Amino acid sequence: MDRATEEKIYAGVLGKILGVYHGRPVEGWSYERIIETHGEVDYFVNGKMNLPIMLPDDDISGTFAFFRALEDNGYPKHLDPHTVGKTWLNYIIEEKTILWWGGLGRSTEHTAFLHLKNGIKAPLTGSHQLNGPWIPAQIGAQIFMDAFALANPDDPDRAAQMVRAAASVSHDGVALDAAVLLGTMEAMAFSERNVDKLLDAGLGYVSNNQLLSVVDQLRNQCAKTDDWHEVRAWIAGNHGYAHYDGPCHMIPNHAIVLMALMMAGDDFGRSLKIATTAGWDTDCNAGNVGCLNGVRLGLAALDQGPDLRGPVSDFMYVVTADGAAGITDAVQQTRGIVAAANALNDEPAPAARPKYGFDYPGATQGFALCPRHVGRQAALRLGNAGAGLAVELSGLSLGVTGSVSTPVFVEPFAAQSSFAMVASPTLYPGQTVTAVIDRPAGVKARLYALIYDRDDAIQRIEGEWSDAGTLTWLVPDTNGLPLYRLGIEFGSDGRFDGSVTVKSVDWSGAPVAFETKGMLVKSIWNLTPFWTRAWVSSARHFAPDFKYTLCFSHPHENGVATTGSRDWDNYSVASSLDYSINDGAGLVARARGHRRYYAGMLRGREALIIRRYDDEVEVLSRVPVEVGAEGKRDLKLTVSGDRLSLVVDGRPAGEATDATFSSGSAGFIVEKGTIVADGFLVHAVH
């Protein structure tokens, strides 16, 4: 793929999240209330409402989580709705992640999820046949389709097929055609800037007469005036929420999106202003507008007008059962889309990049002036003209340092979101961080991390000062307490004013040793200390234990709790498990979501190594054990290359060979019962 197309994909991803953050604080507000409170929304208004800009949001999580249906299934060129439905089940944790959990028969996506859970296959799960006339006609089809369109630059045919397939898991009828219209316009916007031409071509993929009529009427209204408020009034009077059934119908919001695209011209900021100020589902609408205009107008357009990129710094949450993948940014998501586009077009896979490579102009990948810097801050601002993360320093000297940092776990304020924040850290004790820095003589640097301690206070751990061009730091043991920011601190023995450039920051592989042990809970009145959030649990009940470390209980099959990341490749995971009533329980390794993993477990008087791949559970090894699953048992599951082995109470209890999963997170599994874990230890193996 050529560089210009890559940058347009990045601009689309970035435009999507900027739009969502722009519209999110006034989501669900009436147009009248927005105008009365904020006037026209030219910029982020979160500060006026005492809210952070970046919070978990379904419009972002669903867009980039459901897109994994391509990577997880070998990049099929023809996407099957059933494949996307299985992706839903793998990454969604019921009542927690991604969706609006509004109930069966009210929330479109919740309804579809329950159908999937009950064994109904997509696209029947989203159909009028199963759900009636209005549930499938709500806005979600449009919300979640952008990444599929971005993966098909200048290929509207395949974009249309993939968007329709993905959306049909939960939607039908007019909602599908509306999503396809925007998706094909986005695919064609890589080469065509004219909105009218994009709309004309996109309508060629629409057969729904209701949508065709609304778009025709809307175009006539937009042609009559330069005042978008007049057009918005016409939409409200003829196609507002009062005219359609359901809580968030596609038609009114789709009309707002098209109005913003047609009436903002080539002004990216104005298009977000219109989409947000117009009301209704503002974060969805501004997100779709931002994505399409990011592609259409290019990256430079995002830097005109007010600084939208600086406060966001590329950062986003993608909240799923694949915990560490939830702490991410626009560059990392762009890489995934570029990889998919290359695979779909039979092009070579992109070369591997460091986690933080600052790939595109202006990209900072979550790095910002460290909010926990102590003392005078010598770092003034960050930038990226293409050579890396440029840090401008002023007055760096003895006693005055500058520091920048990026989130590697959940920020304390993330709990303010109306959507659950479920994630694991991306960086762990026992992993080695490498940073490549271009700086003049006399400037030194060190890596550091901020952690949450047992009292939910934030502490700091740090490496040694160095004047080398490459810093390496083995993150020290924290007894399992999670890191939440990774930073670089700059110092100098003499006065320095100028810039240094961070070329890259990276780590990979499983931790040399990562251990959580003992009873970490300090009070029966606080059963959710922040360190427990490093665990992503689809088990119904998950809590710290009053005697040991953690307790898991689940009334059905497949109760899973994991921590770690897709970096974790070859390792052993061990714990002492106190077995209670259950139909089987043990350890999980190389989990990629909660329905794709290996497990070593005791079930009755058998030790099993299993592979779960969506609905398929295959026993890879079955060995009788002398003592059944009762009392306290020591389990150790090792995954190295394609070799898997299980040890129970120090004795070999099974071996297998399987190459399905090469890496992933680790944790526990319990089925129809409870286990208590005394400690949790991960060791890299070679």
N, C-alpha and C positions, 0 to 999 in steps of 0.2 A: 504494500500500500504506500502511496506517495505521502510525503510529509504534510502537504496541504490538506489532504482528506483526513489524516489523523487529527490535525488541529481543529478541523471542523467538527469531528466527533467530540473532541474535548470541549469545544465551545458549546455543543449541544448538551452534554452532560452538565457542564457548569451553568448554562442557562436554565436548565431544569431545576437545579437546587437553588439558584438565586431566586427564581420565580416562586418556588415553594416557600422559601423563607420570607419573601416579600409579602406573600398573601396570607401566610399562616396566622398572624396575630388577629386578623379580622375575619377568619373563616366563620361562615354562618351568620355574619352580621348583615343587616339590611343595607342597601345602598344609602338610604336616608341617614342611618346611624353612622355609617362611615364618613359621609360628607359632614355631618354635624360635629363629629368627634375629631376627625383628622383633616378634613378638606380632601383634596385630591392627594392620593398616597404616592408621593414622589420618591420616597425612600423607606427604609426599614422603620417601622413604628414600634418595634418591640420594646425599645428603651422607654417610651412613654407609658408602657403598660407593665414595666418592671419584669420583663421576660427576656431571656437570652435569645439570640438570633437562631442558634442551632440547637434544635430539639429533635427527638425521634418523631417521624412523620410517616404515616402510611403511604403517602404519595411517593416518597423516596424509597422506602423499604420495599414496597411491592414492585416498583419499577425494576429495581436492580436484583432483587431476589428471584422473581419469577423468570427473569432472563437467564438464570443459571441452567434452565432446562436445556439450553444449547450445549454449554460446556460439559455438563454432567452426563450428557447422552451422546457424546462424540460428534457434536455439531451436525445434526441432521439437516439436509438441505430442504426437506419437506417436514414441517413441524406438525406433529400429531397432538390434538388437544389432550388425549389421554396421557401423553408424556408430560405435558405441562401440569396436569392434575396431580401426577405423582410428585412433581417438584413442589407443588403446594404442600402436600402431606409431609414431605421430608423436612421442609423449612419452617412451616407454621407450627407454633405451639399453641394449642387451643386456649382461648380466652386470654392470650398474652400478646402474641406477635402479629405484626403487619396489618391485620384487618380491623375494621370497626365491628366490634362484637355486639351488634345490636339485636341479635335474636333471629331464630328461624322464622322466615316469612316477613321479616322487616329489613334486615341488612342483607343485601344481595350476596356479598361475599361470604358472610357467615352461613347463609343458607346453602351456598354451593359447597363450602367446606364440610358441612354436616352431611351432605349427599356423598361427597368423596369418602368421608370417614365411614359411611355406612355401605361402601362398596359399589356405589353407582359410578359409572365411568363418564368422564367428559367426552363429548359436549352435552350429553343429556343433563348433566348437573346444572348447567346454566340455561336450560331451554325454557321457552314458553310452555311447552308440553308439560313440564314438571312443575314449573313455578308460577304459571299464570301470566297475565299480560303485562303487569307493571314492574314486578321485581327484576326481570332481566333488562329493563330499559333504563336503569340508573347509570350513574356517571363512571363507575369503576373501570369499564372497558377502555375508556379514554385515558384515565389516570395512569394505568400501568403499562402502556404500550410503547413508550418512547424508545427504550433500549433496543427492542426488536427492529424498529425503523432505522435507528442509527447503525445497526449492524449490516444494513443493506444499502450502502450509498449508491445512488443512481440505479437502483433495482427496485422500482415500485411494485413489480409483479410479486417478487418474493417477499417484500415488506408486507404487502397486502395479505398474502397467505399466512405469514407468521403472526401478524397482528390479529387476524381473524381467529386463528387457531388458539392463540393464548387467551384472547378475550372470551372465547366461547366456553371456557371452563365455568364462567359465572354469568355470562350475558348472552343476549340474543337480539334479533331484530334490529331496530333502529340504533341501538347502542353499538352493535358490531359494525354497522356501516359508518357510523360517526367516527369510531376509532380507526377504521381503515382509511377514511378520508384524511384524517390528520397524519396517520402513519405514512401514507403514500406521498403526501405533501412534504413531509420531513425527508423521505428518501430522495425525492427529486430536488430538494432545496440545496443539495450539494453542488448542483450545477446551474440551478435556476433561481434568480433573486426576485422575479416579479410575482407578487402574491396572486394577482388575477390569473396568470398563466398556471401557477401551481394549483389554484382552486379548480380551474377548468379541467386540468389533467386529473386531479384527484377525484373529481366527480364521475369520471369514467369508471371508477371502481365501486360506485354506489348504485344500488338498485332500489333502495327503500324510497318509496314515493313521498312519504311524510318528510324525510330528511331533505330530499331534493326540493320539495316545495318551500320548506323553511329557509334553506340556503338561498334560493332564488329571491324570495321576499326580502331577506336580509341584505343581499347585494343591492337590490333596488333602493332600500332605505339608506344604505351607506353612500350611495351615489348622489343622494339628494342634499346632503349636508356635510359640513366639515366639523360639526359639533357632535362628538360621540355621545354626549349626555342625551341628545335628542333620540339617537338610535337606541340607547339603553332604555329610554322610556318606552319606545315602541316595542322592544323585546318584552319588557315587563307587562305591557298592556295586552300583548297578543300571544306571548309564549312564556310568560313567567310561571313560577311554581304553582300558582293557583289553577293553571290550565292542565296540569298533569298530575297523575297519581304518584305517590311515593315520596320519600324524604329528600331525594337529591337526583332529580330526573336529568337525563342526558341533554335533552333539547335546550332548555334555558341556558345551561352552562356552555354547551357547544356553540350556541349563538354568541355568547360573550367572547369566547376564544376567537371566533372568526371576525367579530367586530374589532377586537384589539389588533388582530393581524392586518385587517384592511385599513384601519383608520390611524394607525401609528406611523405609517410610512416606514422609513428605514431607521427609525429611532428606537433602539432596544429599550432604553429606560422608559420611554413613553408607552411602549406596548405593555410593560409590566404595570405601569401606573393605571392604565385603562382597565386591564384585567383584574387588578386588585380593587380599585375603587368601585367598580361596577357591582361588587357584592356576590352573594351566593357562595359557591364552593371556590373561594378565592385562591387557596393554595394550589388546588388542582389546576384551575384555569390559568393562573400566572405561570405555573410550572410547565404546562403544555406550550404556552406562548413563548416562554423563555427558551425552551428546547428548540422549537422550530426556528425561532429568530436567531438563536445562537448559531445554528447551522447555516441559515440563509445569509446572515449578515457577517458572519465570521467573528473571530476572537477580538479583533480590534474594536468592534462595535460595543462590546461589553465594557470597554475601558473609556467610553465617551460618557459625558454626564457625570452624575455623582458616583463616588467610589463604592460600587457594590461588591467587588471582589475582595477588597482588603479585609473587611470584618469577617467574611466567611472563610477565607483562606483555604478554599477547596474542600473544606471538611464536611463530612456527613456521617450519619448513622444509618446502617442497613440492618434492621433488627430481625434476626432469624434464629433458628436452632443451631446454626453454625456460628457460635458465639464470637470468636475473634474476628471473623469476617465482617462483623458489624461496626468495627472501628475503621473507617476507611475515608477515602477522599476522591475527588473528581479525577485525578490522574490515575489512581489504581483502577477505578471503574472504567475509565477510557481504555486502559490496557486490555481489560477483559473483552470489551466490545471490539477493539481492533483485532484481537486474537480470533474472535468469532468470525469477523468479516473476512479475515485472511483464509480461515479454514473453509468457509462457505464458498470462497472463490478459488480454492485449490492453490493458494499462495503459501509460501513458507511461513511457519510460525514466527512471530516477532522474537528478536533476541531477548534473553533474560535481562531484566533490569533490577537494580537495587530497589528496595522498598521505597526509599525516598531518593528519587533521581531528578526531581524537579524538571520533568521532561519538556514542558511547554512554556512559552513566554508568560511571565506573570505567575506561574505555578509555585505555590509555597507549601502545599500538602499538609496543611494544619499547623505549620510552624508559625509562631507569633512571639512577640515579646513576652517573656515568661510572666504569667500573672502572679507567681509566687516568688518573684525576685526580691531579695532582701537588700536594703540599702539603695544607694543611688544607682539608677539603671543607665549604663553607658550606651546600650543599644537603642538607637533612635527609630529605625524603620527597617522593613524588609522589602526586598524586591527580587526580580528575576528577569534579567534581560536576555536570558538564554544560556548563560554559562553555569547556572546553579543558583542556590539561595544566597543572595547578597545581603549581608548584614552591615548596616551603616552604624559605626561606633563614634562616639564623641566623648572625649575626656576619660578614656580608658587609662588607668594608672594604678599605682599601689593603693589598695583599699577601695577602688571603684572598678567593678566588673560589669560586663554585659552578658545577658543570658537570653536565649531563645529556647522554646520547647514546643512539643506537639503532643496531643493526647495519644496514649496507647491503651486507654481504658475509659470508662464512663466518667464524665465530669460530674462533680457534686450536684450541679443544677439540673442534670438530665431528668431527675425525678419530677420536675415541674411539668413535663409533657403529659398530655392527655392520653398518650399511647405508652404502653409498658416499655421500659428500657431493659432489655435483656441482651447481655453481651459478656464476653470474656476478654481479658487483656490480650494484646498482640505480642507483648514482650514479657518474659518471665525470668526470675532468678535462674542462673545456670546457663543462660544464653549469652553469647558474645556479640557485642555491638561493635561495628566498624564504621568510622566516619572519616571521609576524605575531605580535607579542608585546605584551601588555597589562601595563605595569609602571609603578610610580610614578616621579616625577621623582627623579633622582639615581642610578638603577640603569641601568647600561649593559650591553650584550651584544655578543657576536661569535659567528659561526659558525666551526666548525673541523672537521677530519676527521683520522682516524688512518689511516695507510697501512702496507702491508707493503713493506719495501724489498727490495733484491736479496739481502740476507743473512737474510731472513725476520724481521728485527727490525721493531718497530713505531715509526714516526715520526709526527710531527704537523705538519700544515699548517693555517694559520688566516687568517681575514679580519681586518678592522679593527674596533676597538671602535666602537660607535655607540649613541646614545641615541634613535634614531628608532624609531617604532612598527613599521616594516617593515624588516627586514634583507635585503639582497641580497648574494650572494657568487658570483662566477665562480670555480669551482674551478680552481686553477692546474695547469699541466702537471706530470706526474709521470713522464714517459717511459714511460707505459703501466703503471706500477705501480698495483695496485688499492687503492682506498679500502676500509676495512673497518668504520669507524663514523663517523657524522655526529653532531656535538654542538653544543650551545649553551652558552657560558660566560657567566656573569653576574659583574659586578664593580661596585664603588662606591668613590668617593673618600671617602665618609663611612660611618659605621656604618649598616647596614640589617638589620632583622629583620622578616620578613614574607613575603608570597607574590607571585610573578609568574605570569602565565598565558600559556602558549604557545597561541595560537589555531589556528595552522596552520603546516605546513612543506611545501614543494612544489618540484618542478622538472618540466620536461617538454621534449620535443623532443630532437633529436640534438645531440651535443656540437658546439660551434663548431669545435673541433679536438681530436682525441684521437689520439695517436700512440705507437706502440711501435716502436723502431728499434734496430738494432745487435745485437750479441751480448750477451745479458743473463745467460747462464749463467756462473757463476764457477768451477765445479768439475765435473770429469767424475764425481765421486762423489756429486753431488746433481743428479739430472736431474728432480727434482720440486720445485723451489723454490715457495714459496707463490704467487708471482705467476702461475705457470702455471695455478693453479686457477681463475683468472678465465675460462678457456676451457672450454667444454663440448664435448667431442669424442665423436662416435660413430664417427670414424675409428679403426681398430683400434690404430694406433700414433701417438702424439702426444708430442712432446718439444721442449725448447729445442734450438737448433742450435749447433754449435761454431764456425761461421763466420758464419752469418747470425742470424736471430731464432728461427724456429720451423720444425719439420719435421712433415709429415703423411704417413701411409702407410695405405692401405686395400686389402685384397685383392679387394673386391667393388665394386659400384656404390654411389653415395651415401655416401661417407665425408665427413662434415660436421663442422666445428669452428666454433663461434660464440662471440662475446662481445657484450655490449650488452643492450638491453632493448626491450620493446614501446613505450617512449617514443620510440625512434628512428624518425623518420618520413621526412623529406626530407634525403638526405645522399648523399655519394659515399664509396666505400670503395676504397682503392688499396693496391697492394703490388707489389714486384718479385719475381716467382716464378721460381725455378730449376727448370725442368721436367726430370724424369727419366723413367723408364719409367712410362707411365700411359695410360689410355684417355680421358683428358680431365680437366682441372683448371682451377680459377679461383677466383672470388670469389662470395660469397653476400651477399644483402641482404634485409632485411625478413623474416627467418626467424621463424616462429612454430612452434617445434618443428623437427625435422630432416627432416620430409617435407612441409613447406609453406614455400616460399621462392622468391625469384628468384635466378638465378645468371648470371654472365657468365664464359664459360670458353673455352679453346682445346681443340679436339678435332681432331687431325691438322692439316690446313691450313685449318680453318674456325674463325671466331669466332662463338660462339653466345650468344644471350640466351635463357634457358629459364625456364619457370615449372613448379615441381613442386607438385602438389596431391594429396597422398596417393600413390596408385599412378599417377596421370596425370602424364606429363612432356611438356610441349608446347614446341616450339621457336618462340619469338616472333620471333627474328631470326637469320639465317644469312648470314654474309659471308665470302668467301674472304680469306685473308691470305697475304702473299708468303712469309713464313717460318713454318714449322709450329711445333708445340708442342715445342720443343727449346731447350735453353740458357736463358738468363735473359731474361724478358720482363716488361715493365711493363704492368700491367692496372689499369684504373679503371672501376668500375661506378657509375653515378649513378641514383638513384631520386628523382623529384621529382613529386609528384602522381601522375598516371597515366602519366608519361613515364619510360622507361628507356633508358639509353644506355651503350654500352661503348666504351672507348678502349684500344687496344693499341699500345704503344710510341709514344704521342703522337698516333696517327692514329685517327680515327673508325672503329669496327669494328662498328657496328650500332645501330639504334634500334628501339624498340617502344612500343606503348601498351597498358597493361593496368591494371585497377583492382582486381584480386583482393585484393592485400595492401596495406594503407595504412601499415604500420609494422612494425618488428621488428628483430631483432639482425642483426649482420654477421659475416662470417668467410670461411671457405675451403671448397672442395669438391675432392675427388680421387676418381677412380674407377679401380680396379684398378692401383694404382701409388703413386707418391710425388711430392710437391712440397716444396720448401724455400722459405720466405718470408723475404725480406729487408725487414723493416719492415711496418708495418700502420698505415694512416692513415684516419681517418674525419673528414669535414668536413661540417658542416651546409650545406645549400643552400636558397635561397629562390626 
